[in-house]
Amino acid sequence: MRRILPLLFLSIAAIHAQLALDGGPAWKDFAIRFEPKIEPGDIVVPDDGSSVIDPGVHGNGQRFIRDDKNKRTFGYEVVLEPSADGQTVQLRIEPLRDPQHAFRNGWSMGSLPVGLPKYPVIPGLRPGDTVALDLMVNPSTGQKLVDYLTLYRSGASGEPPHDFSLTDVWITFDKPSLLIDGKPLTSAPRDIEVGGRAVALSISGRGGYVFSLFPNEKLGFRRNGTIESKTLTFQDGGVTFRIECAAPIAPGPGPYNLYVAHSSAIGLSPRVPFGFAAGNIEAFTSQRQ
């Protein structure tokens, strides 16, 4: 099932990834997978850390889509309302209730996120149904950036099963705080959770770092530090960086070797001293410094 809803912006920004959002108890056992594409051509947009899913501050899912080239951010909220029998849901696309949240958590490109021209309500969705939101259009070429929202049951990604491999291992930062040479950066709240096969950290005035559990010299990763339970530590230029989290960062007790590569990673709002993004290793390091 495919429902097309024409929501048009002024320019194309090819900067996204396939991400998923579980809304928690309020959504019962439903979740959404996001997959942006450029059309025509059915091109899946590569992940470079510029698309962010945030659980939000109101219980709604928040979708932030960054146009790095034009230094702007688009944002909207997603609400699922399951039916009484738990067989269908109503999907609501809503304006951001707290646009400043994007500033405080580093998702914005330096201005308040741009909203959508329309905020549709789609009833009667079942697992496997997909809603297509036309987010941006390039009037000179006719190309569009389309965000595909697919409904599925939590614990079932909707993808075919495959054998577990090392590439399935994630790094997860739950409520991370950052210390530099033992001194915490406290000017930005860290009530977030971000996870992926690679996680990037950007620090104002210092650039970006991409973390992985695996060596990859071709992509610039070097062994530099450790991950042990809820703590990650690495060094750069004689400075020690330490990330402390509310939950274990990697599966198992560790300690594990940490591999780090430099990258432009994610952009930061001028108001945010540091920020995180999760995504694809190759996309992060294609912009390495």
Secondary structure as GFF3:
##gff-version 3
##sequence-region A 1 289
A	DSSP	beta_strand	2	5	.	.	.	ID=ss1
A	DSSP	beta_strand	19	22	.	.	.	ID=ss2
A	DSSP	three_ten_helix	25	27	.	.	.	ID=ss3
A	DSSP	beta_strand	30	39	.	.	.	ID=ss4
A	DSSP	beta_strand	43	44	.	.	.	ID=ss5
A	DSSP	beta_strand	51	54	.	.	.	ID=ss6
A	DSSP	beta_strand	61	67	.	.	.	ID=ss7
A	DSSP	beta_strand	72	82	.	.	.	ID=ss8
A	DSSP	beta_strand	89	94	.	.	.	ID=ss9
A	DSSP	alpha_helix	100	104	.	.	.	ID=ss10
A	DSSP	beta_strand	121	125	.	.	.	ID=ss11
A	DSSP	beta_strand	130	137	.	.	.	ID=ss12
A	DSSP	beta_strand	144	153	.	.	.	ID=ss13
A	DSSP	three_ten_helix	166	168	.	.	.	ID=ss14
A	DSSP	beta_strand	171	174	.	.	.	ID=ss15
A	DSSP	beta_strand	177	180	.	.	.	ID=ss16
A	DSSP	beta_strand	183	184	.	.	.	ID=ss17
A	DSSP	beta_strand	193	196	.	.	.	ID=ss18
A	DSSP	beta_strand	198	203	.	.	.	ID=ss19
A	DSSP	beta_strand	207	212	.	.	.	ID=ss20
A	DSSP	three_ten_helix	217	219	.	.	.	ID=ss21
A	DSSP	beta_strand	222	228	.	.	.	ID=ss22
A	DSSP	beta_strand	231	236	.	.	.	ID=ss23
A	DSSP	beta_strand	239	244	.	.	.	ID=ss24
A	DSSP	beta_strand	256	263	.	.	.	ID=ss25
A	DSSP	beta_strand	274	279	.	.	.	ID=ss26
A	DSSP	alpha_helix	281	285	.	.	.	ID=ss27
###
